[in-house]
Amino acid sequence: MAGMERVLPEFLCKGIERGIEYAYSFEPYFTPTLVLVPGFVKEAVEGLSESTGQDVETLEYLLGMFICYPLGLIMLALPYGKVKHLFSFILGAFLLQFTIGVQWIHHLISSLIAYGIFLVFPAKTAKTLVPIFAMVYITGGHLHRQYINYLGWDMDFTGPQMVLTMKLYSLAYNLYDGEVIKQGREERASKKCADVAVTSLPGIIEYLGYTFCFASVLAGPAFEYKFYADACDGSRLYDANGKPKGKIPSQVWPTLRPLLGSLLCLGIFVAGSGMYPLLNPADPQNADPIIINEEALAKPMYARYAYSWLALFFIRFKYYFAWMNAEGANNIWYAGFEGFDEKGEAKGWEVSNNIDVIQFETAPNLKTLSAAWNKKTANWLARYVYIRTGGSLFATYGMSAFWHGFYPGYYLFFMSVPLISFCERLGRKKLSPRFGNGKKWSPYGIVCMITTSLFVQYMIQPFQLLAFDWAVVNWKNYYFIGHILAVIFYVVVSQLPTPKKKEA
């Protein structure tokens, strides 16, 4: 809170505090809804926390992630239809109550309000109103968190709410696209998203089963309603007569592979982040981050950059753990299975896949890197922001920053990314045809990999530092070299003639 008070006028701070107090006054009315988690479970977690030295919040989150696997086995055994939807809803609510307590009510309230909008307004209007409502709600959550816990990383409802925002936003467009297709109208964006269009509003149980889906409620991925519904009614595997559409593959390895991978990533994150912390472990909210403290700034620039590169590398494994763990929890009951092609061949398990670690870490360009990281968020931005705004990069990256929250570091990063994108597009046009069109493991491709990694790691540092002054001090001590080199590259390469096709 002290951080926000430094930048906001006193009258505004008092108004915000009164608003927060008013919102908190409703807590006694919602506390009685915490009926799904027995008291002895909480006591057991607290005891485990004391014996392991882990804080309760982290332990609850980890346990919640791993509980999804036995829950997935139960989901697999349940009959297709409403029973699966009801189970998904109730157990998703259980996980929220277990991890964030009374704040679970935000998930329910925002889900029901959005459903009311779907019921009252036509799809053409709802596709605007629901995204606006969802973004306003998550905005309130982010601002509240930022005000009461400035630069903090504590668990609260905003994490699950970000996943819910994508689901509500997507469903609004899915219903609109379904109406467009049903009416035979020609709309380019709707045609591109026809495979995930929804022709009618789901029933309330089916809808809540989706918004609360236990396997994705904590860490995503936020895939479209159609994929969830197909997994719950069996149409992904069976035809209308109950016959398999093809040879149903085993889900054992698609479940074990990401589960084991997530455990490895968790171990790497814990060990690596302990050796190369980015923030000050003693006081991450107030003390200068490790990469900009006096000791770090006394070192040569290459040494500081190497340290920050390693620190960011290990931080990513936290996200790899969460996404890979959630992938296995979805695959265990075939929610991650893509179905069969026209020949009855299994397509694969990409529905719940949210990260390609090797592809990301060896990406030769920003396009490949973006496609491999947080895939379902990238799909959401591509389908419902990028193509709906005529391919606007600034709208897309701006929405991504807005969805993440309001720390200046997010905006410094996302508003710098288009600069790299412009350089990359120019390089593909002017340079790649001269070097074998940039094949990944060619000498030119390897240079592109190294360049992409160096530039992205430079640009993304504010995303983790969050605070404006920390981010600017960090870039300033690199002499803003990443931005300057990008501008020089663009100016110089734009003067080169574009190779003709026969030269390629």
C-alpha positions in Angstrom: 0.0 0.0 0.0 2.9 2.3 0.7 4.0 2.0 -2.9 0.6 3.2 -4.2 0.4 6.0 -1.7 3.6 7.4 -3.1 2.1 7.9 -6.6 -1.6 8.6 -5.8 -3.1 11.8 -4.4 -4.3 11.6 -0.8 -8.0 12.2 -1.6 -7.9 9.3 -4.1 -6.2 7.0 -1.6 -8.9 7.8 0.9 -11.6 7.1 -1.7 -10.0 3.8 -2.6 -9.8 2.8 1.0 -13.4 3.6 1.7 -14.4 1.5 -1.4 -12.3 -1.4 -0.2 -13.8 -1.2 3.3 -17.3 -1.2 1.7 -16.4 -4.3 -0.4 -15.0 -6.1 2.7 -18.2 -5.4 4.6 -19.9 -8.1 2.5 -17.4 -10.8 3.7 -19.5 -12.0 6.6 -22.3 -12.7 4.2 -20.1 -14.9 2.0 -18.0 -16.7 4.7 -20.8 -19.2 5.3 -20.5 -20.4 1.7 -17.2 -22.1 2.7 -18.8 -25.5 3.2 -16.8 -27.7 0.8 -13.5 -27.9 2.7 -13.7 -29.7 6.1 -11.9 -28.0 9.0 -9.6 -31.0 9.6 -8.2 -30.6 6.1 -7.1 -27.0 6.8 -5.6 -28.2 10.1 -3.7 -30.9 8.4 -2.3 -28.5 5.8 -1.2 -26.1 8.5 0.6 -29.0 10.3 2.3 -30.0 7.1 3.3 -26.4 6.6 5.0 -26.2 10.0 6.9 -29.5 9.5 8.1 -28.7 5.9 8.8 -25.0 6.4 6.6 -24.1 3.4 4.1 -21.3 3.7 0.5 -22.4 3.8 -0.5 -20.6 0.6 2.1 -22.2 -1.5 1.4 -25.6 0.0 -2.3 -25.3 -0.6 -1.7 -24.3 -4.2 0.7 -27.3 -4.8 -1.7 -29.7 -3.2 -4.6 -28.3 -5.2 -2.7 -28.9 -8.4 -1.8 -32.5 -7.6 -5.3 -33.3 -6.2 -6.6 -32.8 -9.8 -5.1 -36.1 -10.8 -7.2 -38.4 -8.6 -10.2 -36.1 -9.4 -9.4 -36.6 -13.1 -9.7 -40.4 -12.6 -13.1 -40.0 -11.0 -14.1 -37.7 -13.8 -13.0 -40.4 -16.3 -15.2 -43.0 -14.6 -18.3 -40.9 -14.4 -21.1 -41.3 -17.0 -21.2 -38.8 -19.8 -23.6 -35.8 -19.4 -24.7 -33.6 -16.6 -23.0 -35.7 -13.9 -19.6 -34.8 -15.3 -20.5 -31.1 -15.5 -21.8 -31.1 -12.0 -18.7 -32.9 -10.7 -16.5 -30.4 -12.6 -18.3 -27.4 -11.1 -18.4 -28.7 -7.4 -14.8 -29.9 -7.4 -13.7 -26.7 -9.0 -15.4 -24.7 -6.3 -13.8 -27.0 -3.7 -10.3 -26.2 -5.1 -11.0 -22.5 -5.0 -12.3 -22.6 -1.4 -9.3 -24.7 -0.5 -6.7 -22.4 -2.0 -8.2 -18.8 -1.7 -10.9 -19.2 0.8 -13.9 -16.8 0.8 -12.5 -15.1 -2.3 -13.9 -18.0 -4.3 -17.1 -16.1 -4.4 -15.7 -13.7 -7.0 -15.6 -16.7 -9.4 -19.2 -17.5 -8.8 -20.5 -13.9 -8.9 -18.8 -13.0 -12.1 -19.8 -16.3 -13.8 -23.5 -15.8 -12.9 -23.5 -12.1 -14.0 -22.0 -13.1 -17.3 -24.6 -15.9 -17.7 -27.3 -13.3 -17.0 -25.9 -11.1 -19.8 -25.9 -14.1 -22.2 -29.6 -14.8 -21.3 -30.8 -11.3 -21.6 -28.9 -9.9 -24.6 -28.5 -11.2 -28.2 -25.2 -12.7 -29.1 -24.2 -9.6 -31.1 -24.5 -7.5 -28.0 -23.2 -10.0 -25.5 -20.0 -10.4 -27.4 -19.2 -6.8 -26.4 -20.9 -6.6 -23.0 -19.4 -9.9 -21.5 -15.8 -9.1 -22.5 -16.2 -5.6 -21.1 -17.7 -6.9 -17.9 -15.0 -9.6 -17.5 -12.2 -7.1 -18.1 -13.7 -4.6 -15.7 -14.0 -7.2 -13.0 -10.4 -8.4 -13.4 -9.3 -4.8 -13.5 -10.9 -4.2 -10.1 -9.1 -7.3 -8.8 -5.8 -6.2 -10.1 -6.1 -2.7 -8.7 -7.2 -4.0 -5.3 -4.3 -6.4 -5.1 -1.9 -3.7 -6.3 -3.1 -1.2 -3.7 -3.2 -3.5 -0.6 -0.1 -5.6 -1.5 2.1 -3.5 -3.8 4.8 -5.6 -5.5 3.6 -8.6 -3.5 3.2 -12.1 -5.0 0.7 -13.6 -2.5 -2.1 -15.9 -3.8 -5.5 -14.3 -4.2 -8.5 -14.6 -6.5 -6.9 -12.7 -9.4 -5.0 -15.7 -10.7 -8.1 -17.9 -11.3 -10.1 -14.8 -12.3 -7.6 -14.3 -15.2 -8.4 -17.8 -16.4 -12.1 -17.1 -16.1 -11.8 -13.8 -18.0 -10.4 -15.7 -21.0 -13.2 -18.3 -20.8 -16.0 -15.7 -20.6 -14.4 -13.5 -23.3 -14.0 -16.5 -25.6 -17.5 -17.9 -25.0 -19.1 -14.6 -25.9 -17.4 -14.7 -29.3 -18.0 -18.4 -29.7 -21.8 -17.8 -29.3 -21.7 -14.9 -31.7 -19.7 -16.9 -34.3 -22.2 -19.7 -33.9 -25.1 -17.3 -34.7 -23.3 -15.9 -37.7 -22.6 -19.3 -39.1 -26.2 -20.5 -38.4 -27.6 -17.5 -40.2 -25.3 -18.1 -43.2 -23.6 -14.7 -42.9 -20.1 -14.1 -44.2 -17.7 -12.7 -41.6 -14.0 -13.4 -42.0 -13.2 -13.6 -38.2 -16.2 -15.9 -37.5 -15.2 -18.2 -40.4 -11.7 -18.5 -39.0 -13.1 -19.5 -35.6 -15.9 -21.8 -36.9 -14.3 -24.9 -35.4 -14.9 -23.6 -31.9 -18.2 -21.8 -32.5 -21.1 -22.6 -30.2 -24.7 -22.5 -31.7 -26.7 -22.2 -28.4 -26.2 -21.0 -24.9 -25.2 -24.0 -22.6 -27.4 -24.9 -19.7 -26.4 -23.4 -16.3 -24.9 -26.7 -15.0 -22.8 -27.2 -18.2 -21.8 -23.5 -18.1 -20.6 -23.6 -14.5 -18.9 -26.9 -15.1 -16.9 -25.1 -17.7 -16.1 -21.9 -15.8 -15.2 -23.8 -12.7 -13.6 -26.8 -14.4 -11.4 -28.3 -11.7 -8.6 -29.3 -14.0 -8.1 -25.7 -15.2 -9.5 -23.5 -12.5 -6.1 -22.8 -10.8 -3.6 -22.5 -13.6 -5.5 -22.9 -16.9 -5.4 -23.7 -19.7 -8.4 -21.7 -20.7 -9.4 -23.7 -23.8 -12.7 -23.1 -25.6 -16.1 -24.3 -24.3 -16.6 -26.7 -27.3 -13.5 -28.8 -26.3 -14.7 -29.0 -22.7 -18.3 -29.9 -23.7 -17.1 -32.6 -26.2 -15.0 -34.2 -23.5 -18.0 -34.2 -21.1 -20.6 -35.6 -23.5 -18.3 -38.2 -25.2 -18.6 -36.7 -28.7 -14.8 -36.4 -28.9 -14.5 -40.1 -28.8 -17.8 -41.6 -29.9 -20.4 -40.9 -32.7 -24.1 -40.5 -32.2 -24.6 -44.2 -32.2 -22.1 -44.7 -29.4 -19.4 -46.2 -31.6 -15.8 -45.1 -31.3 -14.8 -42.6 -34.1 -11.4 -44.4 -34.2 -9.0 -46.4 -32.1 -9.2 -44.6 -28.8 -5.6 -44.0 -27.6 -4.4 -44.6 -24.1 -4.2 -41.5 -21.9 -1.5 -43.0 -19.7 1.6 -41.5 -21.3 -0.1 -38.2 -22.3 -0.8 -37.9 -18.5 2.5 -39.2 -17.1 4.7 -37.2 -19.5 3.5 -33.7 -18.4 3.2 -34.9 -14.8 6.8 -36.1 -14.6 7.9 -33.0 -16.6 6.2 -30.8 -14.1 8.0 -32.4 -11.2 11.3 -31.9 -12.9 10.4 -28.3 -13.6 9.5 -27.7 -10.0 12.8 -29.1 -8.8 14.7 -26.9 -11.3 12.8 -23.8 -10.3 13.4 -24.4 -6.5 17.1 -25.1 -7.0 17.8 -22.5 -9.7 15.9 -19.6 -8.1 17.6 -20.3 -4.8 21.0 -19.8 -6.5 20.0 -16.9 -8.8 17.2 -14.9 -7.2 16.0 -11.9 -9.2 14.4 -10.1 -6.3 15.8 -9.8 -2.8 14.8 -12.9 -0.9 14.9 -11.1 2.4 12.5 -8.3 1.4 11.3 -8.7 -2.2 8.7 -5.9 -1.9 10.9 -3.1 -0.6 14.6 -3.9 -0.9 16.3 -3.3 -4.3 16.2 -6.4 -6.5 19.4 -8.4 -6.7 20.1 -7.4 -10.3 20.1 -3.6 -9.5 21.6 -3.4 -6.0 24.9 -1.7 -5.4 26.9 -5.0 -5.6 25.4 -5.9 -9.0 25.8 -2.5 -10.5 29.5 -2.6 -9.6 30.0 -5.5 -11.9 30.6 -5.3 -15.7 27.5 -5.1 -17.9 28.0 -8.6 -19.4 28.2 -10.2 -15.9 25.0 -8.4 -14.8 23.3 -9.5 -18.0 24.5 -13.1 -17.6 23.1 -13.2 -14.0 19.7 -11.8 -15.0 19.5 -14.2 -18.0 20.0 -17.1 -15.6 17.6 -15.7 -13.0 14.8 -15.3 -15.6 15.6 -18.7 -17.1 14.9 -20.4 -13.7 11.8 -18.2 -13.0 10.2 -19.6 -16.2 10.3 -23.1 -14.7 7.6 -22.0 -12.2 5.3 -21.5 -15.1 6.4 -24.6 -16.8 5.5 -26.6 -13.7 2.0 -25.2 -13.4 1.1 -25.5 -17.1 2.5 -29.0 -17.5 0.9 -30.2 -14.3 -2.5 -28.9 -15.5 -2.0 -30.5 -18.9 -1.7 -34.0 -17.4 -4.7 -33.3 -15.1 -6.8 -32.6 -18.3 -5.4 -35.4 -20.3 -6.3 -38.0 -17.7 -10.0 -37.7 -18.6 -9.4 -37.0 -22.3 -10.2 -33.2 -22.1 -6.8 -32.6 -23.8 -7.4 -35.1 -26.6 -8.0 -33.4 -30.0 -10.2 -36.2 -31.4 -10.0 -38.0 -34.7 -9.6 -36.9 -38.3 -11.8 -38.0 -41.2 -9.9 -41.2 -41.6 -10.4 -42.1 -37.9 -6.8 -41.3 -37.0 -6.1 -39.7 -33.6 -5.0 -36.1 -34.0 -3.0 -35.6 -30.8 -3.2 -34.0 -27.4 -2.8 -30.3 -28.0 -6.0 -29.0 -26.5 -4.6 -28.8 -23.0 -0.9 -28.2 -24.0 0.1 -24.7 -22.8 3.8 -24.7 -23.3 6.5 -26.2 -25.5 9.6 -25.8 -23.4 12.2 -26.8 -26.0 10.5 -24.8 -28.8 10.4 -21.7 -26.5 13.9 -22.0 -25.3 15.3 -22.4 -28.8 13.0 -20.0 -30.6 14.7 -18.4 -33.6 12.1 -15.5 -33.7 9.5 -13.8 -31.6 6.6 -15.4 -33.6 7.8 -18.9 -32.7 8.6 -17.9 -29.2 5.1 -16.4 -28.6 3.4 -19.5 -30.2 5.2 -21.8 -27.7 4.6 -19.8 -24.5 1.2 -19.8 -22.7 -0.4 -21.2 -25.9 -4.0 -20.9 -24.8 -3.6 -17.2 -23.9 -1.9 -16.7 -27.2 -4.9 -18.4 -28.9 -7.3 -16.2 -27.0 -5.4 -13.0 -28.0 -5.1 -14.2 -31.6 -8.8 -15.3 -32.1 -10.6 -12.6 -30.1 -8.3 -9.6 -30.1 -5.8 -9.7 -33.0 -8.1 -10.8 -35.9 -11.1 -8.8 -34.4 -9.0 -5.6 -34.6 -7.7 -6.0 -38.1 -4.4 -7.4 -37.0 -3.4 -4.7 -34.6 -0.2 -5.6 -32.7 -0.6 -2.6 -30.3 -4.2 -3.7 -29.5 -3.1 -7.3 -28.9 -0.1 -6.5 -26.7 -2.0 -3.7 -25.0 -4.8 -6.2 -24.1 -2.3 -8.7 -22.9 -0.8 -6.1 -20.6 -4.2 -4.9 -19.4 -5.2 -8.5 -18.6 -2.0 -9.1 -16.6 -2.6 -6.0 -14.4 -1.4 -2.5 -14.0 2.2 -2.6 -12.8 4.3 -0.3 -15.1 6.7 -3.2 -15.8 4.0 -5.0 -17.8 3.4 -2.0 -20.0 7.1 -1.3 -20.5 7.5 -4.9 -21.7 4.4 -5.2 -23.9 4.9 -1.8 -25.5 8.5 -2.7 -26.3 7.6 -6.0 -27.9 6.2 -4.5 -31.1 9.6 -2.9 -31.8 11.1 -6.4 -31.9 8.2 -7.6 -34.0 8.8 -4.9 -36.6 12.5 -5.7 -36.7 11.7 -9.4 -37.1 9.2 -8.9 -39.9 11.7 -6.7 -41.7 14.4 -9.3 -41.2 12.2 -12.1 -42.6 11.6 -9.9 -45.7 15.1 -8.5 -46.3 17.5 -11.0 -44.7 16.1 -14.5 -44.4 15.8 -15.1 -48.2 19.6 -14.4 -48.5 20.4 -17.0 -45.9 18.3 -20.0 -46.8 15.1 -18.5 -45.5 16.2 -18.9 -41.9 16.2 -22.7 -41.4 16.3 -23.2 -37.6 19.6 -25.1 -37.2 21.5 -23.4 -40.0 24.3 -20.9 -39.0 21.8 -18.1 -39.7 19.1 -19.8 -37.7 21.4 -20.3 -34.7 22.3 -16.6 -34.9 18.6 -15.8 -34.9 18.1 -18.0 -31.8 20.8 -16.3 -29.8 19.6 -12.8 -30.9 16.0 -13.6 -30.0 17.0 -14.9 -26.6 19.3 -11.9 -25.9 16.7 -9.3 -26.9 13.7 -11.0 -25.3 15.5 -11.5 -22.0 16.5 -7.8 -22.1 13.0 -6.6 -22.8 11.2 -8.9 -20.4 13.1 -7.9 -17.2 10.5 -5.1 -16.3 7.8 -7.8 -16.4 9.3 -9.4 -13.3 10.5 -6.3 -11.6 7.0 -4.7 -11.9 7.9 -1.3 -10.5 8.6 1.6 -12.9 11.7 2.9 -11.0 13.2 -0.6 -10.8 12.6 -1.3 -14.4 14.0 2.0 -15.6 17.1 1.8 -13.4 17.7 -1.7 -14.8 17.4 -0.7 -18.5 19.3 2.6 -17.8 22.3 0.6 -16.5 22.3 -1.3 -19.8 22.2 2.1 -21.5 18.9 1.1 -23.2 21.1 -1.0 -25.5 18.3 -3.3 -26.6 16.0 -0.5 -27.8 18.9 1.4 -29.4 20.1 -1.7 -31.3 16.6 -2.5 -32.5 16.1 1.0 -33.9 19.5 0.9 -35.6 18.7 -2.5 -37.1 15.4 -1.3 -38.4 16.9 1.9 -40.0 19.8 0.1 -41.6 18.0 -3.1 -42.8 15.1 -1.1 -44.2 17.6 0.5 -46.7 18.5 -2.9 -48.1 16.8 -4.0 -51.3 14.2 -6.8 -51.0 15.5 -9.9 -52.6 13.6 -11.2 -55.6 12.0 -14.6 -55.4 14.5 -16.2 -57.7 17.3 -15.0 -55.5 15.8 -16.9 -52.6 
